[in-house]
Amino acid sequence: MSLSPIGGLAKIALIVVGSITAASASFAADPVKGGQLAQQWCSSCHVVGQTAPKTVQQGPPSFRMIAQSGETQDQLRTFLSHPHGAMPSLSLSRTEIADLIAYIETLR
């Protein structure tokens, strides 16, 4: 029994789409890891947690302010990929950036 070319292509397409969907689910961003990254790398300059400490010096925006700024996930991703201004030179992986964005989303 042979497959017609169209039927074979449809099966291949289904396999590819299924693989992409499965890979996307296994690489979902983790807001908990993002919060840990924010505490580790960002908390020396930014207020990271849900609430600000009682005495906050003026400086970089808090993560809550960033979350409520209206920046889209794509805008945040672009900024975190190429930080500028007074930000240190970060070398974050795509997964770390996705995790940080997922954490910021929890603060919206």
C-alpha positions, 0 to 999 in steps of 0.5 A, spaced: 500 500 500 503 506 497 501 513 500 499 518 495 504 524 495 498 529 498 497 524 503 504 523 505 505 531 505 499 531 510 502 526 515 509 529 515 505 536 516 501 533 522 508 530 525 511 537 524 506 541 527 505 536 533 513 536 534 513 544 535 507 544 539 510 539 544 516 543 544 513 549 545 509 546 551 516 543 554 519 550 554 514 554 557 517 560 561 517 559 568 515 565 572 518 562 579 525 562 575 524 569 572 523 571 579 529 568 582 533 571 576 530 578 578 532 577 585 539 575 583 541 580 577 536 586 578 535 587 585 541 591 586 538 596 582 531 595 581 525 593 586 523 586 584 518 584 589 511 585 590 511 591 594 517 596 595 521 597 601 519 603 606 525 607 604 526 607 596 531 612 593 529 614 586 532 610 581 530 605 576 523 603 575 521 597 580 519 591 576 511 592 578 512 599 574 515 596 568 509 591 569 504 596 569 508 601 563 504 597 558 510 595 554 509 588 550 512 582 551 516 583 545 518 590 547 521 587 553 524 581 550 527 586 545 530 591 551 532 585 555 536 582 549 540 589 548 539 593 554 542 600 554 542 606 558 545 605 565 544 597 565 550 593 566 551 588 560 547 582 561 548 576 557 541 572 558 539 566 554 532 566 551 530 562 556 532 566 562 529 572 558 522 568 557 522 567 564 523 574 566 518 576 562 513 571 565 515 574 572 513 581 570 507 578 567 505 576 574 506 583 576 501 586 571 
